[in-house]
Amino acid sequence: MDIFRVLSRGASLKKSKQLVTDYALPSGQKTHSQKKKEVHVEKEVDREIDFFKTNKFKELAKSQELKDEEEEIDAVNDIEEEEEEGEGEGFEGPSPRVKTEEEAHALRKSYKANVTGDDIPLPIGSFEDLIARFKLDQRVLSNLIDAGFTEPTPIQSEAIPITLFDRDIVACAPTGSGKTLAFLTPLVQQLKTSQRKGLKALIISPTKELAQQIFDECNKLTKRTDVKTAILSKSLSGKLKNNIVKKDKFDLIISTPLRLIDVVKNEALDLSTVERLIFDEADKLFDKNFVEQTDEILSKCSNPKLRRSMFSATIPSSVEELANSIMVHPVRVIIGHKEAANQQIEQKLVFCGNEQGKLIAIRQLIQEGEFKPPVLIFLQSITRAKALFHELLYDRLNVDVIHAERTQVQRQEIIDRFKKRDIWVLICTDVLARGIDFKGVNLVINYDVPNSAQAYVHRIGRTGRGGREGKAVTFYTKEDSVAIKPIVNVMKQSGSDYDKWMDNMTKISKNEKKRIKNGQIKRKDISTVPKIVKQKRRQKTDMIEASKKRKRLELLEKEFNEKQVIISDD
């Protein structure tokens, strides 16, 4: 719903020009889809101001669903009419905004882009440039505008033309800068114009949540097109294995590595036809936990025309070396600093002394009015996440917890509730640190210091997305004196304020970095329960266990005696 259109209803208008509102065309000049859109906006307004959730709009829900299908058909007809009109008039689209190397250099300088490689394509200055330069499909452009994307972000300006020129790409841009759209837009255009049948593209994501988000965004761009996309869920995996769904049904599949490998091993998918392979969160997919799986996927994609793309907010040197070994003349795109965080995020370090001090620090944030929901809190383990959840429940906060022990359905439900603001505070492990787009998160708290600079950048990147401002607070104790050093370096590169004495901290060694990354820092339990209460609970538990043990022994002794009696009688 466009709130600015609603607020403009009382504006003065020139009646001589047949205007009905200050943002609208004269009613006689409106297309059928524009009129329907205005009616939809009015209904949205009425629904939004129905604060007490009366039944008035519930009754309209079923009829609205039936109308949606008719509206889609009408919208397709409108687009087809516009395309026919455009063809009749010899429509070629507006001339590109960026035409020369000088203009490209000025544009790249404005958003601090470092682009290297051979024969680098010019960036785009607007989405309309794609019509003139690449004959972008009208439906794809219409879907972009309908989804609220009007101007390309820096990473989109660079990555879209590079991909449409059939080049391999390694792209690094801050969190929340529109990387998903940067690889989906050219991909949908390429799939739309491809004449070949069968699986043409793969998008690999390290987590199911991120894969689902990419799939949802992809659906927005493929609306009213014939591009067939799917997320490789457990259900679809089973259908492919049992040949209920044909292996060549989809043009694009989005998946996590293990599930894809499982399906390929069962010969339910053929990856030799894949021409586009995209790694989202590439640094995670090429680290020691995923690299074997990623390598196996690459070996199955044997098409000589295969084009590879890597996207992430952090690309370490080791990942770049791997990229150069598997790619053909890749173009390297870095927006801003390679290891820096989003500059829209205000970063802060808070020394808490010990574990009890962290709980006090959270309660202090609440008292001082800095704890503004929605809030994300990150911890290093599932045990600690559960413990903090129970502690904050006692404070009567609207809180929930998400981690790897919860089922996929539970995790998705919690994410949806958090996005709808039904949950104010979400406690999580690093399962949600990457890629997930929570719009409007005001505060990220690192309750435990992350184990690397990359993990820190991705965690705090859940706030400050899409041009909004955000805040990130990291708690640290005496145990974190070494682990805090990479965090300080990120803050320096991002231009954030920090205590100047931290400049004198010795540089972290390779062995220290490896030790922090491989093993979690041992921490005391999260609890405000007094020691004497804990001791009484332990005594009670021990007494119950001793009683159960005694009863088991008595039962065994009784059974033994009964058997002895039977033997003596015989």
HURA-V552923 format. One line per field, one symbol per residue. ss: DSSP state (H for helix, E for strand, - for the rest). phi: phi as a letter, one per 20 degrees, with the letter a starting at -180 (. if undefined). burial: + if it has 16 or more other C-alpha atoms within 10 Angstrom, else -. A space follows every 10 residues. Layout:
ss=???
phi=???
burial=???
This chain:
ss=--HHHHHHHH ----HHH--- ------HHH- -HHHHHHHHH HHHHHHHH-- -------HHH HHHHHHHHHH HHHHHHHHHH HHHHHHHH-- ---------- HHHHHHHHHH --EEEE---- --------HH HHHH---HHH HHHHHH---- ---HHHHHHH HHHH----EE EE------HH HHHHHHHHHH HHH------- EEEE---HHH HHHHHHHHHH HH------EE E--HHHHHHH H--------- -EEEE-HHHH HHHHH----- HHH--EEEEE -HHHH----- HHHHHHHHHH ------EEEE EE----HHHH HHHHHH---- EEEEE----- ----EEEEEE EEE-HHHHHH HHHHHHH--- ----EEEE-- -HHHHHHHHH HHHH----EE EE-----HHH HHHHHHHHH- ----EEEE-H HH-------- --EEEE---- --HHHHHHHH ---------E EEEEEEEHHH ----HHHHHH HHHH-----H HHHH-----H HHHHHHHH-- ---------- HHHHHHHHHH HHHHHHHHHH HHHHHHHHHH HHHHHHHHH-
phi=.efffffefe ffceffemed bfddfggfef efffffffff fffffgffee felfegeffe gffffffgff fffffffgff ffffffffem fcnffffddc ffffffffff dleddcqelf fffeebffgf ffeclgggff ffffffened cfegffgeff ffffemdfbd ccbgfmenfg ffdfgfffff ffefefeofd bccdcfcfff ffffffffff eegmdefdcb dfefffgfff femfdffdfd eccdbegfff fgfffelecd efefdccdde lgfffdeffd fffffffffe eeffegddcc caeccfffff fffffdddlf edccdmefde egffeedbdc edmbffffff fffffffeme edffcdcdce bfgfffffgf ffffemefcb ccbffeffff fffffffffe mfdecdebef fdfdmfeefn febddefdff eaffffgfff ffdmemneeb ccddeccffe feffffffff fffemefbff fffeffffef fffffffecf ffcffeadfg gfffffffff ffffffffff ffffffffff ffffffffff
burial=---------- ---------- +--------- --++------ +--------- ---------- ---------- ----++-++- --+------- -----+-+-- ---+--++-- --+-+----+ ++++++++++ +-+--++-++ +-++------ -+++++++++ ++++--++++ ++++++++++ ++++++++++ ++-----+++ ++++++++++ +++++--++- ++++--++++ +++---+--+ +-----+--+ +++++++--+ +-++---+++ +-++++++++ ++++++---- --++--+--- +----+++++ +++++---++ --++--+--+ ++++++++++ +++++++++- -+--+--++- ++-------- +-++++++++ -+-+++-++- ++------++ +++------- ++-++--++- --++++++++ ++++++++++ ++++++++++ ++++++++++ +++++---++ +++++++--+ -+++++++++ +--+------ ---------- --+--+---- +----++--- ---------- ---------- ---------- ----------
